[in-house]
Amino acid sequence: MESPFLGILALIAAVLLVGVTGGVVYLTLADWRDRRRREDETRELKRSTAKRR
């Protein structure tokens, strides 16, 4: 016979797992987006500097 406590504990563990996984995915995508933006800005800065010469 399964205790209701174990069912609740399993549900909480599943919710936490989904929450942590979602957070990791969000942070990974945010870092990727920021890195792309920084690289684009660096490329644009190099182009504008090269045009002035």
Number of C-alpha atoms within 10 A of each C-alpha: 3 6 7 9 9 10 11 11 11 12 12 12 12 12 12 12 12 12 12 12 11 12 12 12 12 12 11 12 12 12 12 12 12 12 12 12 12 12 12 12 12 12 12 12 11 11 11 11 10 9 7 6 5
